Amino acid sequence: MAKKDIDWSNIGFSYIKTEKRYVANFKDGAWDEGGLTEDSNIVLNECACVLQYAQTIFEGLKAYTTVDGKIVTFRPDLNAERMIESAKRLEMPVLPKERFLDAIDQVVSANKDYVPPYGSGATLYIRPYMFGTNSVIGVKPASDYQFRVFATPVGPYFKGGAKPVVIRVSDFDRAAPHGTGHIKAGLNYAMSLHAIVTAHKDGYDENMYLDPGTRTKVEETGGANFIFVTKDKTIVTPKSDSILPSITRRSIMYVAEHYLGLHVEHREVPFTELKEFTEAGLCGTAAVISPVGKIVNGDEEICLPSGMDEMGPTIKELYDTLTGIQNGIIKAPEGWIREIK
């Protein structure tokens, strides 16, 4: 199958329709067989539960062309496990792990000609999601659900290299104490939209959310976990019951310890400790790591010693190692890479 005639380095990070997507329906207490379709449209009743009460969850992962020409996905088993936990929390049916993985394989295989070539900086972004479909007017879970997966090629998240961003401490809370911050629910992201729009209007790239209980500890941004580097090159990531368990963050911690020989700590991070770090970054599927150059909290500015010109040396080493694993340049840990046939 020949690659599509696309200017891979200039497609941007936005939706491009591909040819096939996967659909499975849950009705009368069971999932149907599911399968691929060319129809990208969804028809719902006006009273569908997802429209009334936001009963929807999703995941995000990528397919890559490796240096030796293989098409692979990166740790999709963890996406499957995280979606299972999200479904349980929102009283949705669990899609078995193997069915999730099979759906991903089918969608990537059916759209192989949309997987960007190695070296282009682009990837195939994969979006699995599930939502309540039947009419619900009283506040309760749906009884019927649809699980779908689509894929879209996306360009490099950072054109011309990853430049450090400026973030501010948000006046808003991303999640409630004992709420849904630890799962990948659509409602969590809706909560962050006003905050990110106002941050951009005020000249900031992102928000830093503090813990909703005391507002004294660092949590995450609207769509990424934080990583910090100490003066002795210890890698520190914030720990909280309301932080999403990022697959990229967990992978970075493993790479730091087992590939680079660095000490890692997953713990609570008081905001007052930020002045002690030498580097900071945001980690997630889209950009892998976005370096942070400055953090603003009202009249207070915390400028990271790594500066505003480029990634700090330790974060760059983490970035290069993890992307090297994803691209097949560096040998991956057992089970991290799933080849698409």
C-alpha positions, 0 to 999 in steps of 0.5 A: 500500500503506497503512502498518501501524497501528503506534505507530512511536515506541514500538516499541523496538529489537526484532524484529517479524515482517514478511510476506516474507523472501528465501531462496536456497540453495547446493548442488552448487556453485551458488546456486539462483534464490532468492525471497521466502517467508512462512515465517519458520522455519528447519529444520536437522539437529541436526548442521548446520555452523552449529550445530556450528562457528558458520559464519555471517556477517551484515550490517545496514542500514536502509530509510528514508522520505525527506522527499519520501516515497521509500523508500531504502536507504543504501549497500547496495553496501558491505554487499554488498562486506563480506559477500563479504569475510566469506564468503571468510574463513570459506570460504563461497560468495560471493553476487554483489553484484547478487544481494545488492542484488536480494534487499534490494530485493525484501524492502524492496519486499515489506514497504513498509507496514512502512517507518516514515513520515518524521519518526517516528524509526523505520526498517526494519532489514534483516538479510542473513545466510548459514550452513552448513546440511548436517551436518558432524561433522569440523571443516571448512566446510559444502558447502551454505549458505542466504542469507536476508534479513528485515526488521523495523521498529525504533523510534528507538535513543535515545528522548528524544535521544542522551545520552552513555554511560559505557564501560569498558576491557574486560579481554577481547579482542574479536578475536585477532591475525590473526583474524576481527575485520575481518569480520562473523561471528556468532562475533565477537559471541558473543565479546562477549556475556559482556563486555557483560553484565558491563559492564551489571551493573557500571553501564557502557553499553559496552566499549572493546576494546584491540588484542589484540596489545599492549593499548595502542591503541584498537580498537572496542566489541562492535558499533561503531567509535569516532570522536574529535574533537581540540581543533582539530576533526580527526576521528580514527578508529582503524585496525587489521587487527582492526577491522570496516570500519564503513560508518557510520564511513566515511560519517562520515569522508567527510561530515566532510571533504567536507561540513563541511570538517574534517580527518580521520585514520584511524590508530592511536590510543594509549590514552594519547591519549584525554585529549587529545580533546574529544569521542568517539562510537560509530558504527554502523547502529543509532544512527548516533552514540552520544556518549561522556561518560566512559571508565573504565579501572580506577581511571582516569576520562577525562571528555570535555570535551563532558560527560554532558548532550548530544552535543558540537557537532562530533559533533552536526554530523556526526550531523545531516549524515549523517542529513540525507543518509539522510532526503533533506534534504541532497543525497547523494554519488553512489551513496549512496542506492538508491531502492526502487521 
